[in-house]
Amino acid sequence: MKAKTIAHNVFYLAAGGLVTRFLFIVVELLIARHLGPEGFGRFSTALAFTTIASYLFNFGLDFHLVKAFSTRPETRRWVFGNTLMIKGIYTAVIYAAMIGVARWLDYDPTTMVLIHLLGWFNVMLAFEETFAAVFQADERMGRISIYRAVQAALLLGAVATGVALERGIVFFAVASLCAATPCAATWFADAVRRCPPRLKPEKTAFILRHSWMFGLAALFFMLNYRLDMVMLSVMKTPAQVGFYSAAYKFIDVFIKVPIILSIAMLPALYRSAADNDGRALFAYRRVTRYLLSLGVPLAFFLAVFAPSLLDRFFGGGFESGAPALRILAAALFFTFIASPASDQLNAAGRQDSILLAWFLVTVLNATLNVLLIPSRGIAGAAWATLASQGALFLLLTGIGARGAHLRPPVGAAVKPLIASGAFALGALLLPVPIAPVAWWCIAPAVYAGLLVALRFFDSTDIDMVRTLLRRGGGDNG
């Protein structure tokens, strides 16, 4: 596993991901402030509903493509071509089924229009994921970041125009689709130039046989993060969905951190697992330490400043989502530390174990939502998410500890907990309150200083930071 290549991939994905997430955050804040809780709740319902369907559009095909490209380069052209063909068939069938389910749930006419438009938006995104997988397998993460940042910038421009012209809710769904279409077309042309697709219909069964476990696991993943919003839309009012969606946006932002690490590391992990050289286990322990050091303070920060964050970013009326945000902050921590175990089991070919874990957690999540939402509302949905993420961490690390020696470095959490607790206590005891935005600037430096004082970082950490900052010597363009 090339540490420098991974470091560069993390850098490019992190830089591009931060830019893209920042632009999408601004987009969603503009929509929320313009539409208010009820309108934002309808928009969020349609987006959550179509996002769940989008995981069926993919159904593991892109995971298999990355693995095939990384371990069997000679299959690239026909794997890419067959993946596009299969995804086209999936999309036609699933889109029709999605509309049928939406009608069965008896959504109002406006929400149905949004589902139609955002459904096509997610079709574009699904095919973009396949094009991105081509570059991911080549470990050219810079190109992925550029395309996504450009698309987010186009969307921001369209949404800002709609807000300035005081357009209605449907305009923002149209803007999403219009921003995605030219980017998807350009990305397709670039991917085809890099890897001309070729059809081998006789290999279709082979791809389906090797991708369905990835697909089910990814679907269960998305159900755990979007099913609560859909169930809220059925059981509660659009305004309740708006409150919960506003709280969840903070989780959506930071959940990209383990995802970025996964995208950057998976190709190298697949090769390392195939070589059986032990470096994958080292990477697991090191990445888990880093995610612990990030997940603990983020959970503290979101919990302490929940009402102020919602008020400042989403505007008046959204503070009702604060109780849910405090609970979801703890769920975010479990998501951080469960992600490395999932990646390692994936690279080791343990997709059946991952699938079983996600299935059990999805059943738990759906059951708790049914039991808790009617009486507890958005807090009940948040508790269901927390319980399911905690259960996922226990399941994945339990499976990994037994079969793949993936014992999590629990002791590594002690110093981040001490530093975060000291920081949160200091913030609460200050005689003069400091705005959350100011804390965003102050907190990283203070927290890093506390970790240094506690001697959390070792020589390996310092060497890896130097490698990350040394940006030459890798082709990521």
C-alpha positions as CSV (number, residue, x, y, z in Angstrom):
1,M,0.0,0.0,0.0
2,K,1.6,3.3,-1.1
3,A,1.3,5.7,1.8
4,K,2.1,8.7,-0.3
5,T,-0.6,7.8,-2.9
6,I,-3.2,7.4,-0.1
7,A,-2.1,10.7,1.5
8,H,-2.5,12.5,-1.8
9,N,-5.9,10.9,-2.5
10,V,-7.1,11.9,1.0
11,F,-5.8,15.4,0.4
12,Y,-7.6,15.8,-3.0
13,L,-10.8,14.2,-1.8
14,A,-10.8,16.1,1.4
15,A,-10.1,19.5,-0.3
16,G,-12.6,18.8,-3.1
17,G,-15.1,17.3,-0.7
18,L,-15.0,20.2,1.7
19,V,-15.5,22.7,-1.2
20,T,-18.4,20.6,-2.5
21,R,-20.0,20.1,0.9
22,F,-19.7,23.8,1.6
23,L,-21.5,24.7,-1.6
24,F,-24.2,22.1,-1.0
25,I,-24.6,23.4,2.6
26,V,-25.2,26.9,1.2
27,V,-27.7,25.5,-1.3
28,E,-29.7,23.7,1.4
29,L,-29.5,26.7,3.8
30,L,-30.8,29.0,1.0
31,I,-33.7,26.6,0.3
32,A,-34.5,26.1,4.0
33,R,-34.5,29.8,4.7
34,H,-36.6,30.6,1.6
35,L,-39.2,27.8,2.1
36,G,-39.4,27.6,5.9
37,P,-39.9,24.4,7.9
38,E,-43.0,23.1,6.1
39,G,-41.7,23.7,2.5
40,F,-38.2,22.5,3.4
41,G,-39.9,19.4,5.0
42,R,-41.6,18.6,1.7
43,F,-38.4,19.1,-0.3
44,S,-36.5,16.9,2.2
45,T,-39.1,14.2,2.0
46,A,-38.9,14.0,-1.8
47,L,-35.1,14.1,-1.7
48,A,-34.9,11.3,1.0
49,F,-37.4,9.2,-0.9
50,T,-35.5,9.4,-4.2
51,T,-32.1,9.0,-2.6
52,I,-33.2,5.6,-1.2
53,A,-34.3,4.6,-4.7
54,S,-30.9,5.8,-6.1
55,Y,-29.1,3.1,-4.1
56,L,-31.2,0.6,-6.0
57,F,-30.1,2.2,-9.2
58,N,-26.5,1.4,-8.2
59,F,-27.1,-1.8,-6.3
60,G,-23.4,-2.6,-5.7
61,L,-22.3,-2.2,-9.3
62,D,-19.9,0.6,-8.6
63,F,-18.3,-1.2,-5.6
64,H,-17.7,-4.2,-7.8
65,L,-16.3,-2.0,-10.6
66,V,-13.7,-0.5,-8.3
67,K,-12.7,-3.9,-6.9
68,A,-12.5,-5.5,-10.4
69,F,-10.5,-2.5,-11.8
70,S,-8.1,-2.7,-8.8
71,T,-7.5,-6.5,-8.8
72,R,-8.2,-7.5,-12.4
73,P,-7.1,-4.7,-14.7
74,E,-7.6,-6.8,-17.8
75,T,-11.4,-6.8,-17.3
76,R,-11.8,-3.0,-17.2
77,R,-13.5,-2.4,-20.5
78,W,-16.2,-5.1,-20.4
79,V,-16.8,-4.5,-16.6
80,F,-17.4,-0.8,-17.4
81,G,-19.6,-1.5,-20.4
82,N,-21.7,-4.2,-18.7
83,T,-22.1,-2.0,-15.6
84,L,-23.5,0.8,-17.7
85,M,-25.9,-1.6,-19.4
86,I,-27.1,-3.2,-16.2
87,K,-27.5,0.2,-14.4
88,G,-29.7,1.4,-17.3
89,I,-32.0,-1.5,-16.9
90,Y,-32.1,-1.1,-13.1
91,T,-32.9,2.6,-13.4
92,A,-35.9,2.1,-15.7
93,V,-37.4,-0.6,-13.5
94,I,-36.7,1.1,-10.1
95,Y,-37.8,4.5,-11.2
96,A,-41.2,3.2,-12.2
97,A,-41.5,1.3,-9.0
98,M,-40.5,4.4,-7.0
99,I,-43.3,6.4,-8.5
100,G,-45.8,3.6,-7.8
101,V,-44.8,3.4,-4.1
102,A,-45.0,7.2,-3.8
103,R,-48.6,7.1,-5.1
104,W,-49.4,4.3,-2.8
105,L,-48.2,6.4,0.2
106,D,-50.6,9.1,-1.1
107,Y,-48.2,12.1,-1.1
108,D,-49.7,15.4,-2.0
109,P,-49.4,16.7,-5.6
110,T,-46.5,19.0,-4.9
111,T,-44.5,16.3,-3.3
112,M,-45.2,14.0,-6.2
113,V,-43.9,16.6,-8.7
114,L,-40.8,16.9,-6.5
115,I,-40.3,13.1,-6.4
116,H,-40.5,13.0,-10.3
117,L,-37.9,15.7,-10.7
118,L,-35.5,14.7,-7.9
119,G,-35.9,11.1,-9.1
120,W,-34.3,12.1,-12.4
121,F,-31.7,14.1,-10.5
122,N,-30.7,11.0,-8.6
123,V,-30.6,9.0,-11.9
124,M,-27.9,11.5,-13.0
125,L,-26.0,11.1,-9.7
126,A,-26.2,7.3,-10.0
127,F,-24.5,7.3,-13.4
128,E,-22.0,9.9,-12.1
129,E,-21.0,7.4,-9.4
130,T,-20.1,4.9,-12.1
131,F,-18.0,7.4,-13.9
132,A,-16.3,8.4,-10.6
133,A,-15.6,4.7,-9.9
134,V,-13.4,4.6,-13.1
135,F,-11.2,7.4,-11.7
136,Q,-11.4,6.0,-8.1
137,A,-10.0,2.7,-9.3
138,D,-7.1,4.6,-11.0
139,E,-6.6,6.5,-7.8
140,R,-7.1,9.8,-9.7
141,M,-9.2,11.5,-7.0
142,G,-8.5,15.0,-8.1
143,R,-10.7,14.6,-11.2
144,I,-13.6,13.4,-9.1
145,S,-13.3,16.4,-6.8
146,I,-13.3,18.8,-9.7
147,Y,-16.4,17.4,-11.3
148,R,-18.4,17.4,-8.1
149,A,-17.3,20.9,-7.1
150,V,-18.3,22.3,-10.5
151,Q,-21.7,20.6,-10.3
152,A,-22.3,22.0,-6.8
153,A,-21.3,25.5,-8.0
154,L,-23.8,25.3,-10.9
155,L,-26.5,24.2,-8.4
156,L,-25.7,27.1,-6.0
157,G,-25.9,29.6,-8.8
158,A,-29.3,28.3,-10.0
159,V,-30.7,28.1,-6.4
160,A,-29.5,31.6,-5.5
161,T,-31.2,32.9,-8.7
162,G,-34.4,31.2,-7.6
163,V,-34.3,32.7,-4.1
164,A,-33.6,36.2,-5.6
165,L,-36.5,35.8,-7.9
166,E,-38.7,34.4,-5.1
167,R,-39.5,31.2,-7.0
168,G,-41.5,28.3,-5.5
169,I,-40.5,24.9,-4.3
170,V,-40.6,23.1,-7.7
171,F,-38.1,25.5,-9.1
172,F,-35.4,24.2,-6.8
173,A,-36.0,20.6,-8.0
174,V,-35.7,21.7,-11.6
175,A,-32.5,23.6,-10.7
176,S,-31.0,20.4,-9.3
177,L,-31.7,18.4,-12.4
178,C,-30.4,21.2,-14.7
179,A,-27.1,21.4,-12.8
180,A,-26.6,17.6,-12.8
181,T,-27.3,17.0,-16.5
182,P,-24.4,18.8,-18.2
183,C,-21.9,17.6,-15.6
184,A,-23.0,14.0,-16.0
185,A,-22.7,14.3,-19.8
186,T,-19.1,15.8,-19.6
187,W,-18.1,13.2,-17.0
188,F,-19.4,10.4,-19.2
189,A,-17.3,11.6,-22.1
190,D,-14.2,11.8,-19.9
191,A,-14.7,8.3,-18.5
192,V,-15.3,6.8,-21.9
193,R,-12.2,8.4,-23.2
194,R,-10.2,6.9,-20.4
195,C,-11.8,3.5,-20.5
196,P,-13.8,2.8,-23.7
197,P,-16.6,0.5,-22.6
198,R,-17.2,-2.8,-24.2
199,L,-20.2,-5.1,-23.9
200,K,-20.0,-8.8,-23.0
201,P,-23.6,-9.8,-22.3
202,E,-22.5,-13.3,-21.4
203,K,-20.6,-11.8,-18.3
204,T,-23.8,-10.1,-17.0
205,A,-24.5,-13.0,-14.6
206,F,-20.9,-12.8,-13.3
207,I,-21.3,-9.1,-12.4
208,L,-24.6,-9.6,-10.8
209,R,-23.3,-12.5,-8.7
210,H,-20.4,-10.4,-7.4
211,S,-22.2,-7.1,-6.9
212,W,-25.5,-7.9,-5.2
213,M,-24.1,-8.2,-1.7
214,F,-22.4,-4.8,-2.1
215,G,-25.8,-3.5,-3.3
216,L,-27.9,-4.8,-0.4
217,A,-25.3,-3.5,2.1
218,A,-25.3,-0.1,0.5
219,L,-29.1,-0.1,0.4
220,F,-29.3,-0.9,4.1
221,F,-26.8,1.8,4.8
222,M,-29.0,4.4,3.1
223,L,-32.2,3.1,4.7
224,N,-30.6,3.7,8.1
225,Y,-29.9,7.3,7.1
226,R,-33.1,8.2,5.2
227,L,-35.9,5.8,6.3
228,D,-36.6,7.9,9.4
229,M,-37.3,10.9,7.3
230,V,-39.7,9.0,5.0
231,M,-41.5,7.5,8.1
232,L,-41.7,10.9,9.7
233,S,-43.3,12.2,6.5
234,V,-46.0,9.5,6.7
235,M,-46.6,9.7,10.5
236,K,-46.0,13.4,11.2
237,T,-46.4,16.9,9.5
238,P,-44.1,18.3,6.8
239,A,-42.9,20.9,9.4
240,Q,-41.7,18.0,11.7
241,V,-39.7,16.6,8.7
242,G,-38.3,20.1,8.2
243,F,-37.0,20.3,11.8
244,Y,-35.5,16.9,11.6
245,S,-34.0,17.4,8.2
246,A,-32.3,20.7,9.4
247,A,-30.8,18.8,12.4
248,Y,-29.7,16.0,10.1
249,K,-27.9,18.3,7.7
250,F,-25.1,18.7,10.3
251,I,-24.7,14.9,10.4
252,D,-24.7,14.7,6.6
253,V,-21.8,17.2,6.5
254,F,-19.5,15.3,8.8
255,I,-20.4,11.8,7.7
256,K,-18.4,12.6,4.6
257,V,-15.2,12.3,6.6
258,P,-15.2,8.5,6.9
259,I,-16.6,8.2,3.4
260,I,-13.7,10.2,1.9
261,L,-11.2,8.0,3.7
262,S,-13.0,4.9,2.4
263,I,-13.0,6.2,-1.2
264,A,-9.3,7.0,-1.0
265,M,-8.2,3.8,0.7
266,L,-10.4,1.0,-0.8
267,P,-8.4,0.4,-4.0
268,A,-5.1,0.1,-2.0
269,L,-6.9,-2.0,0.7
270,Y,-8.2,-4.4,-2.0
271,R,-4.6,-4.9,-3.3
272,S,-3.1,-5.2,0.2
273,A,-5.7,-7.8,1.2
274,A,-5.0,-9.8,-2.0
275,D,-1.3,-9.7,-1.2
276,N,-2.0,-10.7,2.5
277,D,0.8,-8.4,3.6
278,G,-0.6,-7.2,6.9
279,R,-0.5,-3.5,6.0
280,A,-4.3,-3.3,5.8
281,L,-4.5,-4.1,9.5
282,F,-2.0,-1.3,10.3
283,A,-4.2,1.1,8.2
284,Y,-7.3,0.0,10.1
285,R,-5.8,0.8,13.5
286,R,-4.3,4.1,12.4
287,V,-7.5,5.3,10.6
288,T,-9.6,4.3,13.6
289,R,-7.4,6.4,15.9
290,Y,-7.8,9.4,13.6
291,L,-11.6,9.0,13.3
292,L,-11.8,8.7,17.1
293,S,-9.9,12.0,17.5
294,L,-12.3,13.7,15.1
295,G,-15.6,12.0,16.1
296,V,-15.4,12.7,19.8
297,P,-15.0,16.5,19.6
298,L,-17.6,16.8,16.8
299,A,-20.2,15.0,18.9
300,F,-19.4,17.3,21.9
301,F,-19.6,20.4,19.7
302,L,-22.9,19.6,18.0
303,A,-24.5,18.6,21.3
304,V,-23.4,21.8,23.2
305,F,-24.3,24.2,20.5
306,A,-27.3,22.5,18.9
307,P,-29.9,25.3,19.4
308,S,-27.6,28.1,18.3
309,L,-26.4,26.2,15.3
310,L,-29.9,25.6,14.0
311,D,-30.9,29.2,14.6
312,R,-27.9,30.8,13.0
313,F,-27.7,28.5,10.0
314,F,-31.4,27.8,9.2
315,G,-33.1,30.8,10.7
316,G,-35.8,31.3,13.3
317,G,-38.3,28.4,13.7
318,F,-35.8,25.6,13.3
319,E,-34.6,25.5,16.9
320,S,-37.2,22.7,17.5
321,G,-34.7,20.3,15.9
322,A,-32.2,20.8,18.7
323,P,-33.2,17.8,20.8
324,A,-32.8,15.6,17.7
325,L,-29.4,17.1,16.8
326,R,-28.0,16.3,20.3
327,I,-29.0,12.7,20.0
328,L,-27.8,12.4,16.4
329,A,-24.4,13.8,17.5
330,A,-23.8,10.7,19.5
331,A,-24.9,8.6,16.5
332,L,-22.3,10.4,14.3
333,F,-19.5,9.3,16.7
334,F,-20.5,5.6,16.3
335,T,-20.6,6.1,12.5
336,F,-17.1,7.4,12.5
337,I,-15.6,4.4,14.4
338,A,-17.7,1.7,12.6
339,S,-16.5,2.8,9.1
340,P,-12.9,1.4,9.2
341,A,-14.1,-2.0,10.3
342,S,-16.6,-2.1,7.4
343,D,-13.8,-1.2,4.9
344,Q,-11.5,-3.9,6.2
345,L,-14.1,-6.6,6.1
346,N,-15.0,-5.4,2.6
347,A,-11.5,-5.6,1.4
348,A,-11.1,-9.1,3.0
349,G,-14.1,-10.4,1.0
350,R,-16.4,-10.6,4.1
351,Q,-19.4,-9.0,2.3
352,D,-21.7,-11.6,3.7
353,S,-20.8,-10.5,7.3
354,I,-21.3,-6.8,6.4
355,L,-24.6,-7.6,4.8
356,L,-25.8,-9.5,7.8
357,A,-24.8,-6.7,10.1
358,W,-26.6,-4.0,8.0
359,F,-29.7,-6.2,7.7
360,L,-30.0,-6.6,11.4
361,V,-29.4,-2.9,12.0
362,T,-32.0,-1.9,9.4
363,V,-34.6,-4.1,11.0
364,L,-33.8,-2.6,14.4
365,N,-33.9,0.9,13.0
366,A,-37.3,0.4,11.2
367,T,-38.8,-1.2,14.3
368,L,-37.7,1.5,16.6
369,N,-38.9,4.2,14.2
370,V,-42.4,2.6,14.2
371,L,-42.4,2.4,18.0
372,L,-40.9,5.8,18.8
373,I,-42.0,8.3,16.2
374,P,-45.7,8.3,17.1
375,S,-45.0,9.2,20.7
376,R,-41.6,11.0,20.6
377,G,-41.7,12.6,17.1
378,I,-38.3,13.7,15.8
379,A,-36.6,12.8,19.1
380,G,-37.8,9.2,18.6
381,A,-36.4,9.1,15.1
382,A,-33.1,10.3,16.4
383,W,-33.0,7.7,19.2
384,A,-33.7,5.0,16.6
385,T,-30.7,6.2,14.6
386,L,-28.4,6.3,17.7
387,A,-29.4,2.8,18.7
388,S,-28.9,1.3,15.2
389,Q,-25.5,3.0,14.8
390,G,-24.3,1.7,18.2
391,A,-25.5,-1.8,17.3
392,L,-23.7,-1.6,13.9
393,F,-20.4,-0.7,15.6
394,L,-20.8,-3.6,18.0
395,L,-21.7,-6.1,15.2
396,L,-18.9,-5.0,12.8
397,T,-16.2,-4.9,15.4
398,G,-17.4,-8.2,16.9
399,I,-17.3,-9.9,13.5
400,G,-14.0,-8.4,12.7
401,A,-12.4,-9.3,16.1
402,R,-13.4,-12.9,15.7
403,G,-12.5,-13.4,12.1
404,A,-10.2,-10.6,10.9
405,H,-8.4,-9.5,14.1
406,L,-9.9,-6.1,13.9
407,R,-10.0,-5.2,17.6
408,P,-10.7,-1.5,17.8
409,P,-8.1,0.6,19.7
410,V,-10.6,1.5,22.4
411,G,-7.8,3.0,24.5
412,A,-7.2,5.6,21.8
413,A,-10.5,7.2,22.7
414,V,-9.4,8.2,26.2
415,K,-7.3,11.2,25.4
416,P,-9.8,12.6,22.8
417,L,-12.5,12.2,25.4
418,I,-10.5,14.1,28.0
419,A,-9.6,16.9,25.6
420,S,-13.2,17.2,24.3
421,G,-14.6,17.2,27.8
422,A,-12.2,19.9,29.0
423,F,-13.0,22.0,25.9
424,A,-16.8,21.6,26.3
425,L,-16.6,22.4,30.0
426,G,-14.5,25.5,29.3
427,A,-17.0,26.6,26.7
428,L,-20.0,26.2,29.1
429,L,-18.2,28.0,32.0
430,L,-17.1,31.1,30.0
431,P,-18.7,34.2,31.5
432,V,-19.2,35.7,28.0
433,P,-20.8,33.4,25.4
434,I,-19.0,33.0,22.2
435,A,-20.9,32.5,18.9
436,P,-20.8,29.0,17.4
437,V,-19.2,30.4,14.2
438,A,-16.3,31.8,16.3
439,W,-15.9,28.4,17.9
440,W,-15.4,26.9,14.5
441,C,-12.3,29.0,14.2
442,I,-11.0,28.6,17.7
443,A,-12.0,25.0,18.5
444,P,-9.6,23.1,16.1
445,A,-6.5,24.9,17.4
446,V,-7.5,24.5,21.1
447,Y,-8.4,20.9,20.7
448,A,-5.3,20.1,18.7
449,G,-3.2,21.8,21.4
450,L,-4.9,19.7,24.1
451,L,-4.1,16.5,22.2
452,V,-0.5,17.5,21.8
453,A,-0.3,18.3,25.5
454,L,-1.8,14.8,26.2
455,R,0.8,13.3,23.8
456,F,-1.9,11.7,21.6
457,F,0.2,12.0,18.5
458,D,3.2,9.7,17.9
459,S,6.1,9.6,15.4
460,T,4.0,7.7,12.9
461,D,1.4,10.4,12.9
462,I,3.9,13.1,12.4
463,D,5.5,11.2,9.4
464,M,2.0,10.7,7.8
465,V,1.2,14.4,8.2
466,R,4.5,15.3,6.5
467,T,3.6,12.9,3.7
468,L,0.2,14.4,3.3
469,L,1.7,17.9,3.1
470,R,4.2,16.8,0.5
471,R,1.9,17.0,-2.5
472,G,4.3,16.2,-5.3
473,G,4.9,12.8,-6.8
474,G,1.4,11.6,-7.6
475,D,-0.9,11.9,-10.6
476,N,-4.3,12.8,-9.4
477,G,-5.4,15.1,-12.1
